[in-house]
Amino acid sequence: VDTGEFWSPWCIALQGGEIASIAFTVGVGSASAEVGVITMPAFRGQGLAAAATFGWASLPANSGRVLFYGMSKANISSRRVTQRLGLRLIGSSLKID
């Protein structure tokens, strides 16, 4: 895909000139935004998802917004991102299939 597939704003983390991780907007409201992040398999476990997420949160387009990072408790990688960034849990949701 190309950058047109991602809601702006988005931020990338590069490693050796390659795109390693992409943080992008997955939901936006008048006063809030939620980030999603994808890290390429070869670059996982190196803190690049946290770097891209931090970069996304720091963009001027997000200034003044309440920012959210949603995750599944079962997703260990997402839990590491929240730990690296010092994010706090503000709630839980329940999904019934």
C-alpha positions in Angstrom: 0.0 0.0 0.0 0.9 3.6 -0.2 0.5 6.5 2.2 -3.0 7.2 0.8 -4.1 4.1 2.7 -3.5 5.7 6.1 -5.6 8.4 7.7 -3.4 11.4 8.5 -1.5 12.3 10.4 0.9 9.4 10.3 4.5 8.9 11.3 7.2 6.4 10.3 10.2 5.0 12.1 13.1 4.2 9.8 15.9 1.7 10.4 18.8 1.8 7.9 16.7 3.7 5.4 13.9 1.2 5.5 10.4 1.7 6.9 10.4 -0.2 10.1 7.2 0.9 11.8 4.2 3.1 10.9 1.9 4.9 13.3 -1.3 6.2 11.8 -4.7 7.6 12.8 -7.4 4.9 13.0 -10.1 7.1 14.5 -10.6 10.8 14.8 -13.1 13.0 16.5 -13.4 16.7 17.0 -11.3 16.6 20.1 -9.6 13.2 20.0 -7.7 10.8 17.9 -6.6 7.1 18.1 -3.4 5.7 16.8 -2.8 2.3 15.2 0.7 1.0 14.6 2.2 -1.6 12.3 5.8 -2.8 12.6 7.4 -4.9 9.9 8.4 -8.4 11.2 12.1 -7.9 10.7 12.1 -4.9 13.0 9.9 -6.1 15.9 11.2 -6.0 19.4 13.5 -3.0 18.9 11.3 -0.2 20.3 10.4 1.2 16.9 6.6 0.9 17.3 7.0 3.1 20.5 9.1 5.5 18.6 6.6 5.8 15.7 3.7 6.2 18.2 5.6 8.9 20.1 6.3 10.7 16.9 2.6 10.5 15.9 1.5 11.9 19.2 4.0 14.8 18.9 2.7 15.9 15.5 1.2 19.4 15.4 -2.1 18.0 13.9 -2.6 16.2 17.2 -1.9 19.2 19.4 -4.8 19.8 21.9 -6.5 16.4 21.1 -7.0 13.7 23.6 -5.0 10.8 22.2 -5.7 7.1 22.6 -3.7 3.9 22.0 -6.0 0.9 22.1 -4.6 -2.6 22.7 -5.6 -6.2 23.5 -4.2 -7.5 26.8 -3.2 -10.6 24.8 -1.0 -8.6 22.4 2.3 -8.6 24.2 3.9 -6.2 21.7 1.2 -3.6 22.2 1.6 -4.0 26.0 5.4 -3.3 25.6 4.6 -0.1 23.6 2.3 1.1 26.4 5.0 0.4 29.0 7.8 2.1 27.0 5.7 5.2 26.6 4.3 5.2 30.2 0.7 5.1 29.1 -2.0 4.6 31.7 -5.0 2.3 31.4 -8.2 4.3 31.3 -10.7 1.5 30.7 -11.5 -1.9 29.3 -13.9 -3.2 26.8 -15.6 -6.5 26.3 -16.1 -8.2 23.0 -18.6 -11.0 22.6 -18.5 -13.0 19.4 
